[in-house]
Amino acid sequence: MAALSGHECAQVPNGAGYCDNLVRVISPTDNNVIKVGGVIVATLNKGQVHEFRLQDSAVIEGSSAVLVARYLKGQTVTSPAISDPSVGSA
């Protein structure tokens, strides 16, 4: 079970130029222990979200079902590198 919501034109981070259709991931259960690279980073209840920056690959786990989505920053934040906000499942 998962609860998802969308956004017509989200900016990552808020106020950055250019936008895309993004998805927000919400924990479907209470007491969902989230680990990144084997380290507990959060305990989420139903409807809560945890966001973090990831520089390298890592194993992301939950004590119950989880859905992971990645977001790319808007181009005006990453300039001169070329990018555009985007979301993809991991």
C-alpha positions in Angstrom: 0.0 0.0 0.0 1.3 3.5 -0.8 -0.2 6.9 -0.8 1.1 9.3 -3.4 0.4 12.9 -4.4 1.6 15.0 -7.3 2.5 18.5 -8.1 1.9 20.2 -11.4 5.1 22.3 -11.4 7.3 21.8 -8.4 10.6 23.7 -7.9 13.6 21.9 -6.4 14.6 23.7 -4.2 11.7 26.1 -3.7 12.1 29.2 -5.9 14.5 27.5 -8.4 13.9 28.2 -12.1 12.3 25.5 -14.3 10.0 22.8 -13.0 8.7 19.3 -13.7 6.0 16.9 -12.5 7.2 15.5 -9.2 5.9 12.8 -6.9 5.9 12.9 -3.1 6.4 9.6 -1.3 4.5 9.0 1.9 5.0 6.2 4.4 1.9 3.9 4.4 2.5 2.6 7.9 3.3 3.7 11.4 6.7 3.0 13.0 8.4 2.5 9.6 12.1 2.4 10.4 14.1 3.8 7.5 17.8 2.9 7.0 20.3 4.3 4.5 23.4 2.2 4.1 22.4 0.2 7.2 22.1 3.3 9.4 18.7 4.3 10.8 17.9 7.8 9.6 14.3 8.1 10.5 11.2 6.4 12.0 8.1 7.5 10.0 4.5 7.2 10.8 1.7 7.0 8.3 1.7 10.1 6.1 5.2 11.2 7.0 8.1 11.8 4.6 11.9 11.7 5.0 14.1 13.6 2.5 17.9 13.6 2.3 20.8 14.2 -0.1 22.6 11.2 -1.5 26.0 11.7 -3.0 26.8 8.0 -3.8 24.8 4.9 -4.2 23.3 3.3 -1.1 20.8 0.7 0.0 17.6 2.2 1.3 15.4 0.0 3.5 12.2 0.2 5.5 10.9 -2.0 8.2 7.7 -2.2 6.1 7.0 -1.4 2.4 8.7 1.8 1.1 8.7 3.7 -2.2 11.8 5.7 -3.0 11.8 8.6 -5.5 14.8 10.8 -6.5 14.6 14.4 -7.4 17.0 16.5 -9.5 17.6 20.1 -8.7 16.4 22.9 -11.0 18.8 24.2 -13.6 19.1 27.7 -12.1 20.5 26.0 -9.0 23.0 23.7 -10.8 24.2 26.2 -13.4 26.5 26.1 -15.3 25.8 22.4 -15.3 22.8 21.5 -17.5 19.9 19.9 -15.6 16.2 20.1 -15.2 14.0 19.0 -12.3 13.1 15.4 -12.7 11.9 12.5 -10.6 12.6 8.8 -11.0 11.9 5.7 -9.0 14.9 4.0 -7.5 
